[in-house]
Amino acid sequence: MAIIKPNNNTISAITALPAAIPTGKVLQVVSAVKTDTTSTTSASYTDITGMSVSITPSSTSNKIFTLFDINLSTSSTGRNDFVRLMRDSTAIVDPINYWRLSDTTFIYNASGSFLDTPSSTSSLTFKLQWLSEGGSNTVYLNRRGDNSLRRSTSTITVMEVAG
């Protein structure tokens, strides 16, 4: 196939792909930002509403780098509550962390990162889940445990990195 340039010269179609993408280059970024609040009283892991993103890797050799920054509080002191990172239905970091709060007036910041090698070119969903120890208290996102005022913003970001 020939391509005609404006001055009537022709060039051959490109038949080779450009040089390989360098390892470590960020190919795409997907992020979710949650500015409202949500809560759980579940004693088993449940999705944190709004803390989910989907990405489709372009190669099975690429990696997915996940970053998250969430802000949590509780309605009851002295409880251990947990957060974990999921890829679809698989827990890839479980638990990411847990915390024992001694005061309902504080917001606990849980931040983390994880480099995953999913070996896939299918759409993948990365999400955060949480639970309340024993289900006997309420765990909150983006607010303090002692009042309903929104106090923070939470994010989850995934990046496809060339492998």
Contacts in CASP RR format, 6 or more apart in sequence:
PFRMAT RR
TARGET T0000
AUTHOR 0000-0000-0000
METHOD contacts of the structure
MODEL  1
MAIIKPNNNTISAITALPAAIPTGKVLQVVSAVKTDTTSTTSASYTDITG
MSVSITPSSTSNKIFTLFDINLSTSSTGRNDFVRLMRDSTAIVDPINYWR
LSDTTFIYNASGSFLDTPSSTSSLTFKLQWLSEGGSNTVYLNRRGDNSLR
RSTSTITVMEVAG
1 13 0 8 1.000
2 10 0 8 1.000
2 11 0 8 1.000
2 12 0 8 1.000
2 13 0 8 1.000
3 10 0 8 1.000
3 11 0 8 1.000
3 12 0 8 1.000
3 13 0 8 1.000
4 10 0 8 1.000
5 11 0 8 1.000
21 27 0 8 1.000
21 162 0 8 1.000
22 162 0 8 1.000
23 162 0 8 1.000
23 163 0 8 1.000
24 161 0 8 1.000
24 162 0 8 1.000
24 163 0 8 1.000
25 161 0 8 1.000
25 162 0 8 1.000
26 159 0 8 1.000
26 160 0 8 1.000
26 161 0 8 1.000
26 162 0 8 1.000
27 58 0 8 1.000
27 62 0 8 1.000
27 159 0 8 1.000
27 160 0 8 1.000
27 161 0 8 1.000
27 162 0 8 1.000
28 55 0 8 1.000
28 58 0 8 1.000
28 159 0 8 1.000
28 160 0 8 1.000
29 157 0 8 1.000
29 158 0 8 1.000
29 159 0 8 1.000
29 160 0 8 1.000
30 53 0 8 1.000
30 54 0 8 1.000
30 55 0 8 1.000
30 157 0 8 1.000
30 158 0 8 1.000
30 159 0 8 1.000
31 53 0 8 1.000
31 155 0 8 1.000
31 156 0 8 1.000
31 157 0 8 1.000
31 158 0 8 1.000
32 50 0 8 1.000
32 51 0 8 1.000
32 52 0 8 1.000
32 53 0 8 1.000
32 155 0 8 1.000
32 156 0 8 1.000
32 157 0 8 1.000
33 153 0 8 1.000
33 154 0 8 1.000
33 155 0 8 1.000
34 49 0 8 1.000
34 50 0 8 1.000
34 51 0 8 1.000
34 141 0 8 1.000
34 142 0 8 1.000
34 153 0 8 1.000
34 154 0 8 1.000
34 155 0 8 1.000
35 142 0 8 1.000
35 150 0 8 1.000
35 153 0 8 1.000
36 142 0 8 1.000
36 150 0 8 1.000
37 140 0 8 1.000
37 141 0 8 1.000
37 142 0 8 1.000
37 143 0 8 1.000
37 148 0 8 1.000
37 150 0 8 1.000
38 48 0 8 1.000
38 49 0 8 1.000
38 50 0 8 1.000
38 140 0 8 1.000
38 141 0 8 1.000
38 142 0 8 1.000
39 138 0 8 1.000
39 139 0 8 1.000
39 140 0 8 1.000
39 141 0 8 1.000
40 46 0 8 1.000
40 48 0 8 1.000
40 130 0 8 1.000
40 131 0 8 1.000
40 132 0 8 1.000
40 138 0 8 1.000
40 139 0 8 1.000
41 132 0 8 1.000
41 135 0 8 1.000
41 136 0 8 1.000
41 137 0 8 1.000
41 138 0 8 1.000
41 139 0 8 1.000
42 130 0 8 1.000
42 131 0 8 1.000
42 132 0 8 1.000
42 135 0 8 1.000
43 131 0 8 1.000
43 132 0 8 1.000
43 133 0 8 1.000
43 134 0 8 1.000
43 135 0 8 1.000
43 136 0 8 1.000
44 131 0 8 1.000
45 82 0 8 1.000
45 84 0 8 1.000
45 129 0 8 1.000
45 130 0 8 1.000
45 131 0 8 1.000
46 129 0 8 1.000
46 130 0 8 1.000
46 131 0 8 1.000
47 127 0 8 1.000
47 128 0 8 1.000
47 129 0 8 1.000
48 70 0 8 1.000
48 83 0 8 1.000
48 127 0 8 1.000
48 128 0 8 1.000
48 129 0 8 1.000
48 130 0 8 1.000
48 141 0 8 1.000
49 141 0 8 1.000
51 68 0 8 1.000
51 70 0 8 1.000
51 127 0 8 1.000
51 128 0 8 1.000
51 141 0 8 1.000
51 154 0 8 1.000
51 156 0 8 1.000
52 125 0 8 1.000
52 126 0 8 1.000
52 127 0 8 1.000
52 128 0 8 1.000
52 156 0 8 1.000
53 125 0 8 1.000
53 126 0 8 1.000
53 127 0 8 1.000
53 156 0 8 1.000
53 157 0 8 1.000
53 158 0 8 1.000
54 123 0 8 1.000
54 124 0 8 1.000
54 125 0 8 1.000
54 126 0 8 1.000
55 64 0 8 1.000
55 123 0 8 1.000
55 124 0 8 1.000
55 126 0 8 1.000
55 158 0 8 1.000
55 160 0 8 1.000
56 121 0 8 1.000
56 122 0 8 1.000
56 123 0 8 1.000
56 124 0 8 1.000
57 64 0 8 1.000
57 118 0 8 1.000
57 120 0 8 1.000
57 121 0 8 1.000
57 124 0 8 1.000
57 160 0 8 1.000
58 121 0 8 1.000
58 160 0 8 1.000
59 121 0 8 1.000
59 162 0 8 1.000
59 163 0 8 1.000
60 119 0 8 1.000
60 120 0 8 1.000
60 121 0 8 1.000
61 119 0 8 1.000
61 163 0 8 1.000
62 160 0 8 1.000
62 161 0 8 1.000
62 162 0 8 1.000
62 163 0 8 1.000
63 115 0 8 1.000
63 116 0 8 1.000
63 117 0 8 1.000
63 118 0 8 1.000
63 160 0 8 1.000
63 161 0 8 1.000
63 163 0 8 1.000
64 87 0 8 1.000
64 115 0 8 1.000
64 116 0 8 1.000
64 117 0 8 1.000
64 118 0 8 1.000
64 124 0 8 1.000
64 126 0 8 1.000
64 158 0 8 1.000
64 159 0 8 1.000
64 160 0 8 1.000
64 161 0 8 1.000
65 113 0 8 1.000
65 114 0 8 1.000
65 115 0 8 1.000
65 116 0 8 1.000
65 158 0 8 1.000
65 159 0 8 1.000
65 161 0 8 1.000
66 85 0 8 1.000
66 113 0 8 1.000
66 114 0 8 1.000
66 115 0 8 1.000
66 116 0 8 1.000
66 126 0 8 1.000
66 156 0 8 1.000
66 157 0 8 1.000
66 158 0 8 1.000
66 159 0 8 1.000
67 111 0 8 1.000
67 112 0 8 1.000
67 113 0 8 1.000
67 155 0 8 1.000
67 156 0 8 1.000
67 157 0 8 1.000
67 158 0 8 1.000
67 159 0 8 1.000
68 85 0 8 1.000
68 110 0 8 1.000
68 111 0 8 1.000
68 112 0 8 1.000
68 113 0 8 1.000
68 128 0 8 1.000
68 154 0 8 1.000
68 155 0 8 1.000
68 156 0 8 1.000
68 157 0 8 1.000
69 109 0 8 1.000
69 110 0 8 1.000
69 111 0 8 1.000
69 112 0 8 1.000
69 154 0 8 1.000
69 155 0 8 1.000
70 83 0 8 1.000
70 109 0 8 1.000
70 110 0 8 1.000
70 111 0 8 1.000
70 128 0 8 1.000
70 141 0 8 1.000
70 154 0 8 1.000
70 155 0 8 1.000
70 156 0 8 1.000
71 107 0 8 1.000
71 108 0 8 1.000
71 109 0 8 1.000
71 110 0 8 1.000
71 141 0 8 1.000
71 142 0 8 1.000
71 151 0 8 1.000
71 152 0 8 1.000
71 153 0 8 1.000
71 154 0 8 1.000
72 81 0 8 1.000
72 83 0 8 1.000
72 99 0 8 1.000
72 107 0 8 1.000
72 108 0 8 1.000
72 109 0 8 1.000
72 110 0 8 1.000
72 130 0 8 1.000
72 139 0 8 1.000
72 140 0 8 1.000
72 141 0 8 1.000
73 101 0 8 1.000
73 104 0 8 1.000
73 106 0 8 1.000
73 107 0 8 1.000
73 108 0 8 1.000
73 139 0 8 1.000
73 140 0 8 1.000
73 143 0 8 1.000
73 144 0 8 1.000
73 145 0 8 1.000
74 81 0 8 1.000
74 101 0 8 1.000
74 104 0 8 1.000
74 132 0 8 1.000
74 137 0 8 1.000
74 138 0 8 1.000
74 139 0 8 1.000
74 140 0 8 1.000
74 145 0 8 1.000
75 104 0 8 1.000
75 137 0 8 1.000
75 138 0 8 1.000
75 139 0 8 1.000
75 140 0 8 1.000
75 145 0 8 1.000
75 146 0 8 1.000
76 104 0 8 1.000
76 136 0 8 1.000
76 137 0 8 1.000
76 138 0 8 1.000
77 101 0 8 1.000
77 102 0 8 1.000
77 103 0 8 1.000
77 104 0 8 1.000
78 100 0 8 1.000
78 101 0 8 1.000
78 102 0 8 1.000
79 100 0 8 1.000
79 101 0 8 1.000
79 132 0 8 1.000
79 133 0 8 1.000
79 136 0 8 1.000
79 137 0 8 1.000
80 98 0 8 1.000
80 99 0 8 1.000
80 100 0 8 1.000
80 133 0 8 1.000
81 98 0 8 1.000
81 99 0 8 1.000
81 101 0 8 1.000
81 130 0 8 1.000
81 131 0 8 1.000
81 132 0 8 1.000
81 133 0 8 1.000
81 137 0 8 1.000
81 139 0 8 1.000
82 95 0 8 1.000
82 97 0 8 1.000
82 98 0 8 1.000
82 130 0 8 1.000
82 131 0 8 1.000
82 133 0 8 1.000
83 95 0 8 1.000
83 96 0 8 1.000
83 97 0 8 1.000
83 98 0 8 1.000
83 110 0 8 1.000
83 128 0 8 1.000
83 129 0 8 1.000
83 130 0 8 1.000
84 91 0 8 1.000
84 93 0 8 1.000
84 94 0 8 1.000
84 95 0 8 1.000
84 96 0 8 1.000
84 128 0 8 1.000
84 129 0 8 1.000
84 130 0 8 1.000
85 91 0 8 1.000
85 92 0 8 1.000
85 93 0 8 1.000
85 94 0 8 1.000
85 96 0 8 1.000
85 114 0 8 1.000
85 126 0 8 1.000
85 127 0 8 1.000
85 128 0 8 1.000
86 92 0 8 1.000
86 125 0 8 1.000
86 126 0 8 1.000
86 127 0 8 1.000
86 128 0 8 1.000
86 129 0 8 1.000
87 116 0 8 1.000
87 118 0 8 1.000
87 124 0 8 1.000
87 125 0 8 1.000
87 126 0 8 1.000
88 124 0 8 1.000
88 125 0 8 1.000
91 129 0 8 1.000
92 114 0 8 1.000
92 116 0 8 1.000
93 114 0 8 1.000
96 110 0 8 1.000
96 112 0 8 1.000
96 128 0 8 1.000
97 110 0 8 1.000
99 108 0 8 1.000
99 110 0 8 1.000
101 108 0 8 1.000
104 144 0 8 1.000
104 145 0 8 1.000
104 146 0 8 1.000
105 144 0 8 1.000
105 145 0 8 1.000
105 146 0 8 1.000
106 144 0 8 1.000
107 143 0 8 1.000
107 144 0 8 1.000
107 151 0 8 1.000
107 152 0 8 1.000
115 161 0 8 1.000
116 126 0 8 1.000
118 124 0 8 1.000
126 156 0 8 1.000
126 158 0 8 1.000
127 156 0 8 1.000
128 156 0 8 1.000
130 139 0 8 1.000
131 139 0 8 1.000
132 138 0 8 1.000
132 139 0 8 1.000
138 145 0 8 1.000
141 154 0 8 1.000
142 150 0 8 1.000
142 151 0 8 1.000
142 152 0 8 1.000
142 153 0 8 1.000
142 154 0 8 1.000
143 149 0 8 1.000
143 150 0 8 1.000
143 151 0 8 1.000
143 152 0 8 1.000
144 151 0 8 1.000
END
